Amino acid sequence: MARLPTLWATRARNRRELSRLTAEQMRDTGLDPDLVRRESRKPFWRA
C-alpha cells in the first residue's frame, strides 16, 4: 500500500512526458501516435 503513491507519481510523470513527444520523436522510437495519445490521457490511477 505504501508504494501506491510512488506508482501513481511515476505514471503521471510518464504520461506527461508522452504527451510532450513530437510526431517526429514518436516515429523515431516506433510509437503509434494514437496509442501515445490514449495512454497519455489516462488518469494516473488507471493502469
N, C-alpha and C positions, 0 to 999 in steps of 0.2 A: 504494500500500500504506500509506503514511503517513496517508492520510485515513480509513482504516477505523475506527480508534478514535473519531475525531470523529463519523463517521456513526453508529456504534453508540451513542454517548452521546446523540446527538440523537434517535435512535429511542427509546431508553429513556426520555428525558425526555418526549417527545411522547406516548408510550403511557401513562406515569404520569399526565400531565395529562388525557388522555382518560378514564382510569379514574376520575378525580375529578369528572367532569361530572355534574350532576344531570339528571334526566329533563326538567325544565323547560328547562335550558340546551340540551340536545340538540334539543328541539322548536323552540326559538328559532332555532337555527342550521340546522335542517333535517337533522340527523343521525339515522340509523337506530340505535336503541339496540342491536339485535342486532349490527349491523356494528361499532359502537363497542366492544362487549364483546369480540367476536372479535379485533379489531385490538389492543385494549389487553392482551390475554392472550398475544399472540405474543411469542416471545423476541426480544431486541434484534437478534440476528444474522439473523433472517428478515425479508426484505423484505415 
